Amino acid sequence: MLIDTNKTVSITSANQNFTHLLKKVDEIKDVIIMKRNKPKYVILDFEFYETLITKLMAKEADKIMDEHYEVFEELAK
């Protein structure tokens, strides 16, 4: 997975500058917190999170509908 380095913050920086971290989340909607130079945590703007979850759920629902189309057709009769 490619990570945008503009969205990363060290865990030390996140701990010491939490208010700054939240301002960054407000600006760019998501921030990745690095621990030992590896992505460890993600902080998301709540509206952005809701959008991601809604899109994911819709995608999964479409997948289920496609996989079981015949069953749903039969149930609709």
N, CA, C and O atoms as a GROMACS GRO file, in nm:
protein
  308
    1MET      N    1   0.084  -0.118   0.000
    1MET     CA    2   0.000   0.000   0.000
    1MET      C    3   0.089   0.124   0.000
    1MET      O    4   0.184   0.133   0.078
    2LEU      N    5   0.058   0.217  -0.085
    2LEU     CA    6   0.131   0.342  -0.088
    2LEU      C    7   0.073   0.437   0.016
    2LEU      O    8  -0.048   0.448   0.032
    3ILE      N    9   0.163   0.505   0.085
    3ILE     CA   10   0.122   0.599   0.190
    3ILE      C   11   0.171   0.738   0.154
    3ILE      O   12   0.289   0.758   0.126
    4ASP      N   13   0.080   0.832   0.156
    4ASP     CA   14   0.114   0.972   0.132
    4ASP      C   15   0.189   1.025   0.254
    4ASP      O   16   0.132   1.036   0.362
    5THR      N   17   0.316   1.057   0.236
    5THR     CA   18   0.398   1.103   0.349
    5THR      C   19   0.349   1.235   0.406
    5THR      O   20   0.382   1.269   0.520
    6ASN      N   21   0.270   1.309   0.330
    6ASN     CA   22   0.213   1.433   0.384
    6ASN      C   23   0.106   1.405   0.489
    6ASN      O   24   0.065   1.495   0.563
    7LYS      N   25   0.060   1.281   0.494
    7LYS     CA   26  -0.046   1.244   0.589
    7LYS      C   27   0.009   1.167   0.709
    7LYS      O   28  -0.068   1.116   0.790
    8THR      N   29   0.141   1.159   0.721
    8THR     CA   30   0.198   1.081   0.831
    8THR      C   31   0.252   1.170   0.942
    8THR      O   32   0.296   1.282   0.919
    9VAL      N   33   0.246   1.115   1.063
    9VAL     CA   34   0.296   1.183   1.182
    9VAL      C   35   0.357   1.075   1.271
    9VAL      O   36   0.302   0.965   1.280
   10SER      N   37   0.467   1.106   1.335
   10SER     CA   38   0.526   1.008   1.428
   10SER      C   39   0.439   1.001   1.554
   10SER      O   40   0.367   1.095   1.587
   11ILE      N   41   0.447   0.889   1.620
   11ILE     CA   42   0.368   0.873   1.742
   11ILE      C   43   0.414   0.972   1.849
   11ILE      O   44   0.332   1.020   1.928
   12THR      N   45   0.542   1.004   1.852
   12THR     CA   46   0.594   1.102   1.948
   12THR      C   47   0.533   1.239   1.921
   12THR      O   48   0.489   1.308   2.013
   13SER      N   49   0.532   1.277   1.794
   13SER     CA   50   0.474   1.406   1.757
   13SER      C   51   0.324   1.409   1.788
   13SER      O   52   0.273   1.510   1.836
   14ALA      N   53   0.256   1.299   1.761
   14ALA     CA   54   0.111   1.293   1.790
   14ALA      C   55   0.086   1.311   1.939
   14ALA      O   56  -0.008   1.381   1.978
   15ASN      N   57   0.168   1.248   2.023
   15ASN     CA   58   0.152   1.261   2.168
   15ASN      C   59   0.182   1.402   2.217
   15ASN      O   60   0.110   1.455   2.301
   16GLN      N   61   0.286   1.462   2.163
   16GLN     CA   62   0.329   1.593   2.211
   16GLN      C   63   0.247   1.708   2.154
   16GLN      O   64   0.238   1.814   2.215
   17ASN      N   65   0.186   1.686   2.038
   17ASN     CA   66   0.114   1.794   1.969
   17ASN      C   67  -0.024   1.749   1.926
   17ASN      O   68  -0.060   1.760   1.809
   18PHE      N   69  -0.102   1.697   2.020
   18PHE     CA   70  -0.232   1.640   1.986
   18PHE      C   71  -0.325   1.743   1.920
   18PHE      O   72  -0.397   1.710   1.826
   19THR      N   73  -0.323   1.865   1.968
   19THR     CA   74  -0.408   1.970   1.910
   19THR      C   75  -0.369   1.994   1.764
   19THR      O   76  -0.455   2.009   1.678
   20HIS      N   77  -0.240   1.998   1.738
   20HIS     CA   78  -0.192   2.016   1.599
   20HIS      C   79  -0.236   1.897   1.512
   20HIS      O   80  -0.275   1.915   1.397
   21LEU      N   81  -0.228   1.776   1.569
   21LEU     CA   82  -0.272   1.657   1.497
   21LEU      C   83  -0.419   1.668   1.458
   21LEU      O   84  -0.456   1.637   1.345
   22LEU      N   85  -0.503   1.711   1.552
   22LEU     CA   86  -0.646   1.725   1.522
   22LEU      C   87  -0.672   1.832   1.416
   22LEU      O   88  -0.761   1.815   1.333
   23LYS      N   89  -0.596   1.940   1.419
   23LYS     CA   90  -0.609   2.043   1.315
   23LYS      C   91  -0.573   1.985   1.178
   23LYS      O   92  -0.637   2.016   1.078
   24LYS      N   93  -0.470   1.901   1.176
   24LYS     CA   94  -0.430   1.837   1.050
   24LYS      C   95  -0.541   1.745   0.999
   24LYS      O   96  -0.569   1.741   0.879
   25VAL      N   97  -0.603   1.670   1.091
   25VAL     CA   98  -0.716   1.584   1.053
   25VAL      C   99  -0.830   1.668   0.998
   25VAL      O  100  -0.893   1.630   0.900
   26ASP      N  101  -0.858   1.782   1.061
   26ASP     CA  102  -0.962   1.872   1.011
   26ASP      C  103  -0.932   1.916   0.868
   26ASP      O  104  -1.023   1.928   0.786
   27GLU      N  105  -0.806   1.941   0.838
   27GLU     CA  106  -0.766   1.989   0.705
   27GLU      C  107  -0.768   1.879   0.600
   27GLU      O  108  -0.823   1.898   0.491
   28ILE      N  109  -0.708   1.764   0.631
   28ILE     CA  110  -0.688   1.663   0.526
   28ILE      C  111  -0.772   1.536   0.545
   28ILE      O  112  -0.764   1.445   0.462
   29LYS      N  113  -0.851   1.529   0.650
   29LYS     CA  114  -0.950   1.424   0.676
   29LYS      C  115  -0.895   1.294   0.732
   29LYS      O  116  -0.970   1.219   0.796
   30ASP      N  117  -0.767   1.263   0.712
   30ASP     CA  118  -0.711   1.141   0.769
   30ASP      C  119  -0.561   1.157   0.790
   30ASP      O  120  -0.491   1.217   0.708
   31VAL      N  121  -0.513   1.102   0.900
   31VAL     CA  122  -0.371   1.109   0.934
   31VAL      C  123  -0.327   0.971   0.979
   31VAL      O  124  -0.397   0.904   1.055
   32ILE      N  125  -0.210   0.929   0.932
   32ILE     CA  126  -0.152   0.801   0.970
   32ILE      C  127  -0.045   0.827   1.075
   32ILE      O  128   0.045   0.908   1.054
   33ILE      N  129  -0.056   0.758   1.186
   33ILE     CA  130   0.045   0.772   1.292
   33ILE      C  131   0.144   0.656   1.278
   33ILE      O  132   0.106   0.539   1.276
   34MET      N  133   0.269   0.694   1.269
   34MET     CA  134   0.377   0.597   1.250
   34MET      C  135   0.437   0.558   1.386
   34MET      O  136   0.456   0.643   1.473
   35LYS      N  137   0.466   0.430   1.400
   35LYS     CA  138   0.534   0.382   1.520
   35LYS      C  139   0.652   0.296   1.472
   35LYS      O  140   0.634   0.197   1.402
   36ARG      N  141   0.771   0.336   1.512
   36ARG     CA  142   0.894   0.270   1.468
   36ARG      C  143   0.902   0.267   1.315
   36ARG      O  144   0.940   0.166   1.256
   37ASN      N  145   0.867   0.379   1.254
   37ASN     CA  146   0.872   0.398   1.108
   37ASN      C  147   0.779   0.306   1.029
   37ASN      O  148   0.802   0.281   0.911
   38LYS      N  149   0.675   0.257   1.095
   38LYS     CA  150   0.574   0.176   1.027
   38LYS      C  151   0.437   0.232   1.058
   38LYS      O  152   0.414   0.279   1.170
   39PRO      N  153   0.344   0.229   0.961
   39PRO     CA  154   0.209   0.277   0.989
   39PRO      C  155   0.142   0.191   1.096
   39PRO      O  156   0.139   0.068   1.084
   40LYS      N  157   0.090   0.256   1.199
   40LYS     CA  158   0.032   0.182   1.311
   40LYS      C  159  -0.114   0.219   1.336
   40LYS      O  160  -0.196   0.132   1.364
   41TYR      N  161  -0.146   0.348   1.328
   41TYR     CA  162  -0.281   0.396   1.360
   41TYR      C  163  -0.328   0.494   1.253
   41TYR      O  164  -0.247   0.554   1.182
   42VAL      N  165  -0.459   0.509   1.244
   42VAL     CA  166  -0.519   0.608   1.155
   42VAL      C  167  -0.620   0.687   1.235
   42VAL      O  168  -0.701   0.630   1.308
   43ILE      N  169  -0.615   0.818   1.221
   43ILE     CA  170  -0.717   0.905   1.281
   43ILE      C  171  -0.794   0.967   1.165
   43ILE      O  172  -0.736   1.026   1.074
   44LEU      N  173  -0.926   0.952   1.172
   44LEU     CA  174  -1.013   1.000   1.064
   44LEU      C  175  -1.109   1.106   1.113
   44LEU      O  176  -1.156   1.101   1.227
   45ASP      N  177  -1.138   1.201   1.027
   45ASP     CA  178  -1.249   1.292   1.048
   45ASP      C  179  -1.376   1.206   1.047
   45ASP      O  180  -1.390   1.118   0.963
   46PHE      N  181  -1.468   1.230   1.140
   46PHE     CA  182  -1.584   1.142   1.153
   46PHE      C  183  -1.671   1.138   1.027
   46PHE      O  184  -1.717   1.031   0.987
   47GLU      N  185  -1.694   1.253   0.964
   47GLU     CA  186  -1.774   1.255   0.840
   47GLU      C  187  -1.706   1.174   0.730
   47GLU      O  188  -1.772   1.105   0.653
   48PHE      N  189  -1.573   1.185   0.722
   48PHE     CA  190  -1.496   1.108   0.625
   48PHE      C  191  -1.510   0.958   0.654
   48PHE      O  192  -1.526   0.877   0.563
   49TYR      N  193  -1.502   0.923   0.782
   49TYR     CA  194  -1.520   0.784   0.825
   49TYR      C  195  -1.658   0.732   0.784
   49TYR      O  196  -1.669   0.622   0.729
   50GLU      N  197  -1.762   0.810   0.810
   50GLU     CA  198  -1.897   0.769   0.772
   50GLU      C  199  -1.908   0.746   0.622
   50GLU      O  200  -1.971   0.650   0.578
   51THR      N  201  -1.848   0.834   0.544
   51THR     CA  202  -1.850   0.819   0.398
   51THR      C  203  -1.780   0.691   0.356
   51THR      O  204  -1.831   0.616   0.272
   52LEU      N  205  -1.663   0.664   0.414
   52LEU     CA  206  -1.590   0.541   0.380
   52LEU      C  207  -1.671   0.417   0.415
   52LEU      O  208  -1.679   0.323   0.335
   53ILE      N  209  -1.731   0.416   0.533
   53ILE     CA  210  -1.810   0.300   0.576
   53ILE      C  211  -1.931   0.281   0.487
   53ILE      O  212  -1.964   0.168   0.449
   54THR      N  213  -1.998   0.389   0.453
   54THR     CA  214  -2.116   0.381   0.366
   54THR      C  215  -2.079   0.324   0.230
   54THR      O  216  -2.149   0.238   0.177
   55LYS      N  217  -1.968   0.372   0.173
   55LYS     CA  218  -1.923   0.321   0.043
   55LYS      C  219  -1.885   0.174   0.053
   55LYS      O  220  -1.917   0.096  -0.037
   56LEU      N  221  -1.818   0.137   0.160
   56LEU     CA  222  -1.779  -0.003   0.178
   56LEU      C  223  -1.901  -0.093   0.191
   56LEU      O  224  -1.906  -0.200   0.132
   57MET      N  225  -1.999  -0.049   0.267
   57MET     CA  226  -2.120  -0.128   0.285
   57MET      C  227  -2.196  -0.142   0.154
   57MET      O  228  -2.248  -0.249   0.124
   58ALA      N  229  -2.203  -0.035   0.076
   58ALA     CA  230  -2.273  -0.041  -0.053
   58ALA      C  231  -2.201  -0.136  -0.147
   58ALA      O  232  -2.265  -0.212  -0.220
   59LYS      N  233  -2.069  -0.132  -0.145
   59LYS     CA  234  -1.991  -0.222  -0.231
   59LYS      C  235  -2.015  -0.367  -0.192
   59LYS      O  236  -2.033  -0.452  -0.279
   60GLU      N  237  -2.015  -0.396  -0.063
   60GLU     CA  238  -2.040  -0.532  -0.016
   60GLU      C  239  -2.182  -0.577  -0.048
   60GLU      O  240  -2.204  -0.692  -0.084
   61ALA      N  241  -2.279  -0.486  -0.034
   61ALA     CA  242  -2.418  -0.520  -0.066
   61ALA      C  243  -2.431  -0.553  -0.214
   61ALA      O  244  -2.499  -0.648  -0.251
   62ASP      N  245  -2.365  -0.474  -0.299
   62ASP     CA  246  -2.368  -0.502  -0.444
   62ASP      C  247  -2.306  -0.638  -0.474
   62ASP      O  248  -2.356  -0.712  -0.558
   63LYS      N  249  -2.198  -0.670  -0.406
   63LYS     CA  250  -2.130  -0.798  -0.425
   63LYS      C  251  -2.223  -0.913  -0.388
   63LYS      O  252  -2.232  -1.012  -0.460
   64ILE      N  253  -2.292  -0.900  -0.274
   64ILE     CA  254  -2.386  -1.004  -0.230
   64ILE      C  255  -2.501  -1.018  -0.330
   64ILE      O  256  -2.541  -1.129  -0.363
   65MET      N  257  -2.552  -0.905  -0.376
   65MET     CA  258  -2.662  -0.909  -0.474
   65MET      C  259  -2.617  -0.978  -0.603
   65MET      O  260  -2.691  -1.058  -0.659
   66ASP      N  261  -2.496  -0.948  -0.648
   66ASP     CA  262  -2.445  -1.010  -0.770
   66ASP      C  263  -2.425  -1.160  -0.752
   66ASP      O  264  -2.459  -1.239  -0.840
   67GLU      N  265  -2.369  -1.199  -0.637
   67GLU     CA  266  -2.341  -1.340  -0.612
   67GLU      C  267  -2.468  -1.424  -0.595
   67GLU      O  268  -2.468  -1.543  -0.627
   68HIS      N  269  -2.575  -1.363  -0.546
   68HIS     CA  270  -2.698  -1.437  -0.515
   68HIS      C  271  -2.819  -1.382  -0.590
   68HIS      O  272  -2.931  -1.387  -0.540
   69TYR      N  273  -2.795  -1.332  -0.708
   69TYR     CA  274  -2.902  -1.269  -0.787
   69TYR      C  275  -3.021  -1.364  -0.808
   69TYR      O  276  -3.137  -1.323  -0.793
   70GLU      N  277  -2.992  -1.488  -0.842
   70GLU     CA  278  -3.101  -1.583  -0.870
   70GLU      C  279  -3.188  -1.606  -0.747
   70GLU      O  280  -3.310  -1.616  -0.759
   71VAL      N  281  -3.128  -1.614  -0.631
   71VAL     CA  282  -3.202  -1.635  -0.507
   71VAL      C  283  -3.294  -1.516  -0.479
   71VAL      O  284  -3.410  -1.534  -0.444
   72PHE      N  285  -3.241  -1.396  -0.496
   72PHE     CA  286  -3.323  -1.276  -0.475
   72PHE      C  287  -3.436  -1.267  -0.577
   72PHE      O  288  -3.546  -1.223  -0.544
   73GLU      N  289  -3.409  -1.308  -0.698
   73GLU     CA  290  -3.514  -1.309  -0.801
   73GLU      C  291  -3.627  -1.405  -0.761
   73GLU      O  292  -3.745  -1.373  -0.774
   74GLU      N  293  -3.589  -1.520  -0.712
   74GLU     CA  294  -3.688  -1.620  -0.670
   74GLU      C  295  -3.768  -1.569  -0.551
   74GLU      O  296  -3.890  -1.587  -0.545
   75LEU      N  297  -3.701  -1.506  -0.456
   75LEU     CA  298  -3.771  -1.453  -0.339
   75LEU      C  299  -3.866  -1.340  -0.376
   75LEU      O  300  -3.967  -1.318  -0.308
   76ALA      N  301  -3.835  -1.268  -0.482
   76ALA     CA  302  -3.919  -1.154  -0.523
   76ALA      C  303  -4.049  -1.200  -0.588
   76ALA      O  304  -4.142  -1.120  -0.603
   77LYS      N  305  -4.058  -1.326  -0.628
   77LYS     CA  306  -4.180  -1.374  -0.694
   77LYS      C  307  -4.293  -1.392  -0.599
   77LYS      O  308  -4.402  -1.433  -0.640
   0.00000   0.00000   0.00000
